[in-house]
């Protein structure tokens, strides 16, 4: 599943190709892709809407339209593409928005056929979802703070960790606690901070919380700098997988102490860590 760096990378790539484009037609090839509203209402409301901004919140893409917000969550296998209008849909294309240049937009260098292009949501496993809403907080309101936001401070993190009585790894994956982290970047951050994934959150000291705060921001920044991680056939183009410290490196040496990386299951998720650097205390 794409995490914060992968979603941010895709958003940055799509932004210059989408800004100023107007939704002309909708092709909904799998109705359950829509979480809200109904297919009929979706088509009625989105046609004629101009894309004014492309942003991200946690693992959600947000297309800010003239009157609404289009939220897209890729889940396990989703991806977003810009295609020329003449290209035929593929088997797993679930939602297609045909776009044309609005009067206020600049000409796209990528799509030149009569100003027409398509934003395609492709999703092999059909887990991804799309929302069209005038109030994005209806969908995003329960999310925790952004790792790069002002509210995410070492002091906040220490207090928040102590307000829960949970193991560190599952807590970091909880999007209502902290938004954007997934399996890859939580493993990498815990290793960089030298914290055991099974440690109790309420046992973390202020100094450890400060180290974890710095580690989370560090691995996410590095992930974005390297255009995310490409570890399967879904997300492509990143190279952060070449710089993993522990994730997917079971049996390989820790980059710090050369101890073999171990893999365990925590909360039904594969978890990679160094048993020496991240010794349980």
C-alpha positions as CSV (number, residue, x, y, z in Angstrom):
1,X,0.0,0.0,0.0
2,X,1.4,3.4,-0.9
3,X,2.3,5.4,2.2
4,X,2.8,9.2,2.7
5,X,6.0,9.5,0.5
6,X,4.5,7.6,-2.4
7,X,1.2,9.5,-2.3
8,X,3.1,12.8,-2.0
9,X,5.2,11.8,-5.0
10,X,2.2,11.0,-7.2
11,X,0.5,14.2,-6.1
12,X,3.5,16.3,-7.1
13,X,3.7,14.5,-10.4
14,X,0.1,14.9,-11.3
15,X,-0.3,18.5,-10.0
16,X,1.1,20.4,-13.1
17,X,-0.9,18.1,-15.4
18,X,-4.2,18.6,-13.6
19,X,-4.4,22.2,-12.5
20,X,-6.9,24.2,-14.5
21,X,-8.4,21.1,-16.1
22,X,-12.2,20.8,-16.2
23,X,-14.1,17.5,-15.8
24,X,-16.0,16.9,-19.1
25,X,-17.2,13.3,-18.8
26,X,-17.2,10.5,-16.3
27,X,-16.8,6.8,-17.0
28,X,-17.5,4.7,-13.9
29,X,-16.4,1.2,-14.7
30,X,-16.9,-0.3,-11.2
31,X,-19.6,1.5,-9.2
32,X,-18.3,0.4,-5.8
33,X,-15.2,2.5,-6.3
34,X,-17.4,5.3,-5.1
35,X,-17.8,5.5,-1.4
36,X,-19.9,8.7,-1.7
37,X,-22.2,9.9,-3.3
38,X,-24.2,7.6,-5.5
39,X,-23.0,7.1,-9.1
40,X,-25.8,9.1,-10.5
41,X,-25.2,12.0,-8.1
42,X,-21.4,11.8,-8.6
43,X,-21.7,12.2,-12.4
44,X,-24.2,15.1,-12.0
45,X,-22.1,17.0,-9.5
46,X,-18.6,16.6,-10.9
47,X,-19.2,17.5,-14.5
48,X,-18.0,21.0,-15.2
49,X,-15.9,21.2,-12.1
50,X,-12.4,22.8,-12.5
51,X,-9.4,21.3,-10.7
52,X,-8.0,24.2,-8.7
53,X,-5.4,22.4,-6.5
54,X,-4.0,19.0,-5.9
55,X,-2.9,18.2,-2.3
56,X,-2.5,15.3,0.1
57,X,-3.7,14.5,3.6
58,X,-2.2,11.4,5.1
59,X,-2.6,8.7,2.4
60,X,-5.5,10.5,0.6
61,X,-5.2,12.5,-2.6
62,X,-7.3,15.6,-2.6
63,X,-8.4,17.3,-5.8
64,X,-9.8,20.7,-4.9
65,X,-12.6,21.4,-7.4
66,X,-14.6,24.5,-8.0
67,X,-17.3,23.5,-5.5
68,X,-16.3,20.2,-4.1
69,X,-13.3,18.1,-3.0
70,X,-12.5,14.7,-4.7
71,X,-10.7,12.4,-2.3
72,X,-9.0,9.3,-3.5
73,X,-7.5,6.5,-1.3
74,X,-5.4,4.0,-3.3
75,X,-5.5,1.3,-0.6
76,X,-3.7,-1.9,-1.5
77,X,-3.3,-1.7,-5.3
78,X,-4.7,1.6,-6.6
79,X,-2.8,4.0,-8.9
80,X,-3.5,7.2,-10.7
81,X,-2.5,8.1,-14.3
82,X,-2.9,10.8,-16.8
83,X,-3.6,9.3,-20.3
84,X,-4.4,10.7,-23.7
85,X,-8.0,10.6,-24.5
86,X,-7.6,8.3,-27.5
87,X,-6.0,5.5,-25.3
88,X,-8.5,2.7,-24.6
89,X,-9.3,1.7,-21.0
90,X,-7.5,-1.2,-19.4
91,X,-9.0,-4.1,-17.6
92,X,-8.6,-2.7,-14.1
93,X,-9.4,0.9,-14.8
94,X,-12.3,1.7,-12.3
95,X,-12.9,5.4,-12.7
96,X,-12.0,7.6,-15.7
97,X,-12.5,11.4,-15.7
98,X,-12.2,13.0,-19.2
99,X,-10.7,16.4,-18.8
100,X,-10.3,19.4,-21.0
101,X,-8.4,22.7,-20.5
102,X,-10.4,25.4,-18.9
103,X,-10.1,29.0,-20.0
104,X,-7.8,29.9,-17.2
105,X,-5.4,27.0,-17.5
106,X,-2.1,26.8,-19.4
107,X,-1.5,24.3,-22.2
108,X,-0.3,21.0,-21.0
109,X,2.9,19.8,-22.6
110,X,2.1,16.2,-21.8
111,X,-1.4,16.1,-23.5
112,X,-2.0,17.9,-26.7
113,X,-4.9,16.2,-28.4
114,X,-7.5,19.0,-28.5
115,X,-6.7,19.9,-24.9
116,X,-8.2,16.6,-23.9
117,X,-6.8,14.0,-21.4
118,X,-8.0,11.4,-18.9
119,X,-7.4,11.0,-15.2
120,X,-7.6,7.2,-14.6
121,X,-8.0,5.4,-11.3
122,X,-6.7,1.9,-11.8
123,X,-7.2,-0.6,-9.0
124,X,-6.6,-4.3,-9.5
125,X,-7.9,-5.5,-6.1
126,X,-10.8,-3.1,-6.0
127,X,-10.0,-1.9,-2.4
128,X,-9.5,1.8,-3.4
129,X,-12.2,4.3,-2.8
130,X,-13.3,7.7,-4.0
131,X,-15.4,10.4,-2.3
132,X,-16.9,13.6,-3.7
133,X,-17.8,16.0,-0.9
134,X,-18.2,19.6,-0.1
135,X,-16.8,18.9,3.4
136,X,-13.6,16.9,3.3
137,X,-13.6,16.7,7.1
138,X,-16.4,14.2,6.9
139,X,-13.8,11.8,5.6
140,X,-10.6,13.1,7.1
141,X,-11.8,14.4,10.4
142,X,-10.7,11.4,12.5
143,X,-7.1,11.4,11.2
144,X,-4.3,12.1,13.5
145,X,-1.8,15.0,12.9
146,X,0.4,15.2,9.9
147,X,4.1,14.2,10.6
148,X,5.2,17.5,9.0
149,X,2.5,19.6,10.6
150,X,2.9,22.2,13.4
151,X,1.0,20.1,15.9
152,X,3.3,17.2,15.6
153,X,6.0,18.0,18.1
154,X,8.2,15.9,20.4
155,X,6.1,17.1,23.4
156,X,2.9,16.2,21.7
157,X,4.2,12.8,20.7
158,X,5.4,12.0,24.3
159,X,2.1,13.0,25.8
160,X,0.1,11.1,23.1
161,X,2.2,7.9,23.5
162,X,1.5,8.0,27.3
163,X,-2.2,8.5,26.7
164,X,-2.4,5.1,25.1
165,X,-1.3,1.7,26.4
166,X,-0.4,0.0,23.2
167,X,2.6,-1.5,21.5
168,X,4.6,1.0,19.5
169,X,4.3,-0.6,16.0
170,X,0.5,-1.0,15.9
171,X,0.1,2.5,17.4
172,X,2.2,4.1,14.7
173,X,0.1,2.3,12.1
174,X,-3.1,3.7,13.6
175,X,-4.1,6.6,11.3
176,X,-6.2,8.2,14.0
177,X,-3.0,8.5,16.1
178,X,-0.6,9.8,13.4
179,X,-1.5,10.1,9.7
180,X,0.5,8.8,6.9
181,X,2.7,6.1,8.3
182,X,2.5,2.5,7.1
183,X,4.4,-0.7,7.5
184,X,7.6,0.5,5.7
185,X,8.2,3.8,7.3
186,X,7.1,2.8,10.8
187,X,9.7,0.0,10.7
188,X,12.4,2.4,9.4
189,X,11.6,5.1,12.0
190,X,11.6,2.7,14.9
191,X,15.0,1.3,13.9
192,X,16.4,4.8,13.4
193,X,15.1,5.8,16.9
194,X,16.4,2.5,18.4
195,X,13.0,1.5,19.8
196,X,11.6,-2.0,19.9
197,X,8.4,-2.3,18.0
198,X,6.9,-4.3,20.9
199,X,7.6,-1.6,23.5
200,X,4.7,-0.2,25.4
201,X,3.9,3.4,24.3
202,X,3.3,4.5,27.9
203,X,6.9,3.5,28.8
204,X,8.6,5.8,26.3
205,X,10.7,8.5,27.9
206,X,10.7,12.1,26.7
207,X,14.2,11.6,25.2
208,X,13.0,8.5,23.3
209,X,9.9,10.4,22.1
210,X,12.2,13.1,20.8
211,X,14.3,10.6,18.9
212,X,11.2,8.9,17.5
213,X,9.8,12.3,16.3
214,X,13.1,13.1,14.5
215,X,13.3,9.6,13.0
216,X,9.7,9.7,11.6
217,X,10.4,13.0,9.9
218,X,13.8,11.9,8.7
219,X,12.6,8.6,7.0
220,X,9.6,10.4,5.5
221,X,11.7,13.2,4.1
222,X,14.2,10.7,2.6
223,X,11.3,8.7,1.2
224,X,9.9,11.7,-0.6
225,X,13.3,12.8,-1.8
226,X,13.8,9.4,-3.4
227,X,10.2,9.4,-4.9
228,X,9.0,6.7,-2.5
229,X,9.7,3.0,-2.4
230,X,9.0,0.6,-5.3
231,X,8.6,-2.8,-3.8
232,X,5.9,-4.5,-5.9
233,X,4.1,-4.1,-9.2
234,X,1.7,-1.5,-8.0
235,X,3.8,1.6,-7.3
236,X,6.7,2.3,-9.6
237,X,9.4,4.9,-10.0
238,X,10.8,5.2,-6.5
239,X,14.2,4.2,-5.2
240,X,13.9,4.4,-1.5
241,X,13.8,0.5,-1.4
242,X,17.5,0.6,-2.1
243,X,18.1,2.4,1.2
244,X,16.0,0.5,3.6
245,X,17.6,0.0,7.0
246,X,15.5,-3.0,8.1
247,X,12.3,-3.3,6.1
248,X,12.2,-6.4,3.9
249,X,15.8,-7.2,5.0
250,X,15.3,-10.3,7.1
251,X,18.6,-12.1,7.7
252,X,20.7,-9.2,6.3
253,X,23.1,-7.2,8.5
254,X,21.9,-4.2,10.4
255,X,23.6,-1.1,8.9
256,X,24.6,0.0,12.4
257,X,25.8,-3.1,14.2
258,X,25.8,-5.8,11.6
259,X,23.4,-8.0,13.6
260,X,21.0,-10.0,11.4
261,X,17.6,-8.3,10.9
262,X,14.7,-10.2,12.3
263,X,11.1,-10.4,11.1
264,X,8.2,-11.0,13.4
265,X,4.4,-10.6,13.1
266,X,3.0,-7.7,15.2
267,X,-0.7,-7.0,14.9
268,X,-0.9,-9.2,11.9
269,X,1.7,-7.2,10.1
270,X,5.3,-8.1,9.2
271,X,7.7,-6.2,11.3
272,X,11.4,-5.9,10.7
273,X,13.9,-4.8,13.4
274,X,17.4,-5.2,14.7
275,X,17.4,-7.3,17.9
276,X,20.5,-5.6,19.2
277,X,20.0,-1.9,18.3
278,X,16.3,-2.2,19.2
279,X,16.6,-4.4,22.3
280,X,13.5,-4.6,24.5
281,X,14.0,-2.8,27.7
